[in-house]
Amino acid sequence: VWVTEGMDRGVWLQGTPGTGKSCMSALLTIEAVKKNKSAWWVSMPELLAKQRRSFELKMSTTPMERALSVDFLVLDDVDKVKVDAEGMFTPWVDEQIWQLFKERCERNMTTVVTTNTLASKWCAQSRNKEPLVSRIKGFFIRFAVSGDDAREQNALAL
């Protein structure tokens, strides 16, 4: 319903692998498009890789600019972002994540996040931990998604 009526908050879908978080976020993206909203569904590691390449290719519009301009953004698998030897985001990754979350939260832009880890654990990898946690707590409605791993169940059926 909030896709059709507009929502000025984010949704944080957290749960174990295979419980339907990515599928649910894809369905929400389809609903947003049906309501004529600009939307983008992208994995966080893919977004960061595309952003890095955009600098090398000297693109006129970067993927991060796109992420900041769409009405409805899904960031899938945010917990799959690589960390350094100390378990922290690299300074460049940290800055990209911070700017993206800061801007979308300040602009009240609908953002859906999927992850297998707790928000606090994910934020602990950031050098901007406290302000990032504050933004997530204040902006995102968090949902725990539980159940059996559907991918594992499907594999067993084969």
N, C-alpha and C positions, 0 to 999 in steps of 0.2 A: 504494500500500500504506500509506503513512504516514497517509493520510486515514482509513483504516479502523482503524488501530491507535492513532491519536492521535500527534501530533507536537508537541513543545514548542519548535520552531524555525520560522523563516520561510523562504520560498523567494523568491529575487530572480531573476526572469526578464528577461534583458537581451538585446536583439538588434535588428536592423534592422526597419523596418516590414514588415508582411505575412508574418512568419515563423511566426505561430500562437501568440504569447504570450497574447493575450487569449482566444483559443479554448481553449487549454490550461487557463488559469485558470478559465474558465467550466465546463469539464468537471470540474475538481477541485471546484468549488463544488457541482455536481450530486452528485458522489460524497459530499461532506460531508453534504449534506441527506439523501441516502439512508441515511446512518448516524446519522440523528437529531441531527445537530449544527446549531446555529443558524448561519446563514451569511449573508453580505452581500457582493455583488459590486458595486463602485461605482468610478467613475473619480475620481481624486484631485481634479481641478478641480470636478467635480460635488459631491463631498463638501464641499469648502470653500465653494462657492456656497450649498449647503443650510445649512451651519453659519451663515454670515453672515445668511441669511434667517431662521433660527430665532431669532436675537436680535431682529430687527426685528418678528417676529410673536409674540414672547414665548412660545415653545413650552415646554411643561413638560418634554419630553425632547428633547434636541438630537441632531442626526445624529452628532456626535462621541461622545456618550454611547452611542449605538447601536453605533458602531464599536468602542468599548471594551468592549461587553458580549457581542458575538457570539463564538461559539467559533472561527469560521473567517471571516476577512476577506480579500477581494481588493481591493487598491488598484491599479486599472488606470491606465495612462498617467500615472505620477507625474511624468514629465518634462514634462508639458503644463501644469504650474502656472505661471501668469504671474509674471514677475519685474519689478523696477523698472528704472529707467534705468541703474543700475550693474550690472545682471545678478544682483541679489540678491532673495531672497524679501522681501516687505514684512514689517515687524515682526509684524503680526497673523498672516499666513500662516506665518511662521517659528515663532511660538509654537504654533499649531495643529499643525503638522507635528511639532515637537519633542515636545509632550505626547502625541500619538498614538503615535509610535514609541517613546518612552520607556516609556509605560505598557504597551503590548502586549509589548515586549521583557522588561520586568521581570516581567510576569505569565506569560511563556512562552506567549503566545496565538498560535495558528497564523495567520500572515499571509503572503499571497502578493502580491508586487509585480511589476508589469510596467512596463517602460521601454525606451526606445530608446537611452538614454545609460548610460555607466558610472556606477556608484554614487558613485565619488569625484567625478566631474564634477557630478552632481546635488547631492551634499552641499556642494560648494564654493559653492553659491548660498545657503547657510544661515549665519546669524551664529553658529549652534551647531555649526559644521562638525566640530570635533574630537570632541565627545561623540556626535554623530550618526553619524559614520564609525565610531567605536568600537562603537556599538550594532549597526550594520549588519554589521560584520565579525564580531562575536561571536555574533549571533543568526541571521543569514540564511545559508542555503546559496545560493551564487550559481551560476546556470546561464546560459551563453551560448547563445542560440538563433540558429541561422543557417540560411540558405537563400534561395531566390528569393522575391520578393514575390508571394504567392499572389493578392492583390487585383489587382496589375498583370497577372498571367497571366490571371486571369478576365476582366479588362477587354479584353484583347487578343483573347480568344476570342469576344467579343460582336461 
